[in-house]
Amino acid sequence: MGCWYTPKNKSSDLGLSGNDMEAIRSQFLKVVQQDFMELMDEDCLEFVQLCALLGSFYLYHGRPRSSFSILGAATKTAQAMDLHRDSETRRTFEDIEERKRVWWTVFATITYGRPLSINDRDCNVQAPSEILENVHF
């Protein structure tokens, strides 16, 4: 999705014309949409992350109805996975932090202004730790 935000004047730095960059952007979006359909059958962090990214992308690119449907799927899947709750399950520190970050990313989407499907009273997960970012996050 980052390709979508590459300034047109920078595409020539990559050896691409504006039309080439547009074709790449469209192709990348198609791949993301295909992955969305494949991941939909799984309750996994990757699906929730994809929903948050794709929903935000659609919102800022003129497709608000699609955005809110997909963000709703992110919220419901995250809640089904209990991302909104502190877990008693034994997990690594990295797994716990990733789950927290994914949850709070989904939670932040309520600022987009649609009816909430998150009740604050149901959430007891702590904010992520303030650690240096690395490839795992």
N, C-alpha and C positions, 0 to 999 in steps of 0.2 A: 504494500500500500504506500510505502514511502516513495515509490517511483511516481505516484500521482502528484506528489508535491515538489518534484524536481522542477526548478524554474526552466522555462523554455530556452533561455539564453545559456543555460548550463548543459543542455543536451548536446550541443556542439562540442563541448569539452570531452564528452564521452564518445565522440565520433558518430553521433546520431543526428538525424534531421528531426525537426518538430513532428513530422508525420511518423517517423520511426518510433519516437518516444510515445506518441499517442497509441500506436499499435501495441507497443510493449505494455503500456498501462492497461489497455483493454484486455490483453491476454492474461496479465497477472490477476486482474479482477475476476476473470472467468475461472481461473485456477482456484482462487480463494472461494468462490461461490460453489465450485464442485466439492472442495474439501468440506465446506459447511454441510452439504447434504450427506456426505459420508460420515462425518463426525456426529451428526444429529442423533444417531442411534446409540451413542455412547455417553455415559456420564463421566466426562473427563475434564480436567483443567483446560486442555487445549480447546475443547469446544466452547467453554465459557469465555476463554480469552479471545477466540475467534469472533464470538458473538459481540463482545464488547468493542472490538476493533471495527468489525463490519457495521455494527449499529451506529457507531460514532461516524464512520465514513459516510454512510447513507444520510445521516442527519445533516451533515455539512455539505452534501452534494445533491440536495434537492429531492430526497426521497424520505421524508419524515415518517410516512406510514410504515414503510419497510423497516426503517430504523427502530421504531418503537416496538414492532413485533419481534424483531431480533433481540433487542435489549430485554424484552420480557422473557424470551427464551433463556437469555443469559442469567437473569435473576432467578427464574424457576429452577434451572439446572443447578445453579450455585446453592440454592436452598436445599434442593434434593440431595446434594452432596454434603450438606451440613457445613458449608464454608462459613456460614454466619455464626457458627458456634465454636467455642473452644473445644478441641477434641481431646478425648481421653486416650485415643488410639496412639500407640507408639509410632512415632514418625521421626525422621531426622530433622534437625534444626532447619535445614534448607527446605525440606518439604513443608514444614509448618509455615515458614516465612513466605514461601510461594503461594500457599493457600490463602494466607492473610492478604497478600498483595492483590491476588485475583479478586477476593471478596471486596476489598475496599475500592478497587477499580469499578466493580459492578455497582457498589453502593453509591459511588460518585455520579453515576449516570442519572440519579434521581434529579440532579440539577438541570436536566434537559427539559423538565417541566411537565411531564405526563403524569397521570395518576400513579400514585405509588403502589407498589406491590411488596414493599419492604416495611415491616413494622419494627421500629427501633427496639421495642420491648422484647422481640424475639432474638435479638442479636447480642451476643456476649463475647465475640472474638475481639481480642486486643489488636491495637494498631501494630503494623509491622515494626520490627526493630530498626533502629537507625544504624544500618551497617553500610559499608561501602558496597556499591553495586559491583557485581561480577557477572560472568557469563551465565550463571545459573538463574539470574533474575532478569 
